[in-house]
Amino acid sequence: MMTWMAYAAVVAGLLAAGGLALERICAALGWPRRLAWLGVLTLAVAIPLTARPPETVAGGGNAGEPMATVVVEASLPEARTPTAGEQSGAEGGDTNPAPADRAALFVWSLATLATLALLGSVVILSSLARRCWKRRWIGGEEVYVSRDFGPALVGLARPAVVIPRWVLKLGAAVSSTAVRHEREHARAGDHVALLYSGLVAAAFPWSPAIWWMCRRLRTAVEIDCDRRVIRSGVPAAEYGGLLLGIGAMRPRRQVFALTLAGPGTLLERRLRTMMATGTRNGRKEMTRTGVALLAGVAVGTVLAACEVSPPTALAPAVTEALEGGAGAKQERVSGKVVAEQVRDLFREVVAEQGRDMFPAIRLGDLMPQDVTSADPLVFLDGTVLDGGLTALPELDLPEIIGISRYSYDPDRFGEFAGHEVWGVVLINTVEGEERGEARWWPPEHLKS
């Protein structure tokens, strides 16, 4: 679980760098900046959730290759889990990370619930407060008038503008501009964008890059709205003075609300942006070479985020943490143990059926203690294992579902008909079954 969380954090960090480049491109071309951050936030969620770890393919075959005709099938008892000594030898003494993974999942759940509770409380409290606020017409539009909350936009399906009483004392022009600013937020759907960013932060509350991108989105939303208001005819100098006046009188920070004047750092950046772009039609000058370089950085970071190999998918990571970490490390089986079980399987089949049942296989040569002296064709999760039983003892296998063997019929064995193969061994694992690669029977057209 912790490795997956670290992977998701790395992906978000790469995308944050790409989002910064995209924002600067949007500023240079006069495009809405918020679109860049909405895009990278979406990718920061989609890439980790949909990424699959690289599949380890044993050998050079594939799952579609034909198998032999079934003559007899014998299954071993369920493969045993190695002892503590065997696990230590196979894994190099690694410790079980289950307690840390469970703690990480617990903290993740608490942080997500806390963030969702905060979002829900803001929506509920603002809805309840609307019942107490008075209504008034300002600039040809009916708005709510509160005691000290706002100027802000509240509500989701039908957002409403809220103006505090002290804004009305600044004059009709100031009040009208404040209402126009909040109404621009509603027209652009900025309240939905901020709610979306809040849900993303709730889904990944442990990712610093996610929170940083949410903050950049909030800033981009306000800058885009400022630009639209100035383009509607409000002089930039007058509008900047309005922001300074409201920012100085605003009594406290209003969490998760679209307010005309935000925190001091946000207000300062908005004013600097207006000074830099107010006389150039909302654009920030940049050469074509600069735009091209930033585009290359943005594309490169997105590609790099997609190329980061996930340690596992999210669902298996959560399952492993909930089940006490009995996944990959506790359920690995030594290939040497599996090779011994294959030897025992051949012995059991011979004891029960007799050697006459297998005219195409020299089972007498399979009886030595060293089973790797035999040369059966080994399929591991439907894929030919390069080296056969000789390579098997060197592997560290997932939990084994079962082991089966089939006879070798040269007339029905397709491309392997010319090989010196003494039968077929099928080894199927839990991971192979989850990927849909485990096989128990040959294709139907190969059966006699």
Secondary structure, DSSP 8 states (H G I E B T S, - for coil): -HHHHHHHHHHHHHHHHHHHHHHHHHHHHT--THHHHHHHHHHHHHHHHH--------SS--TTS-----S-----S------HHHHHHHHTT----HHHHHHHHHHHHHHHHHHHHHHHHHHHHHHHHHTTSEEEEETTEEEEEESS--SEEE-SSS-EEEEEHHHHTT-HHHHHHHHHHHHHHHHHTHHHHHHHHHHHHHHSTT-HHHHHHHHHHHHHHHHHHHHHHHHTT--HHHHHHHHHHHHHH--S--TT-EESS--HHHHHHHHHHHHHHTTTTT-----HHHHHHHHHHHHHHHHHHHHS--SS-HHHHHHHHHTTS-STTTT-EEHHHHHHHHHHHHHHHHHHH-GGG-TTS-GGGG-SS-GGGS--EEEETTEE-TTGGGTGGG-EE--EEEEEEE---GGG-GGGTTS----EEEEEEHHHHHTT---SS--GGG--
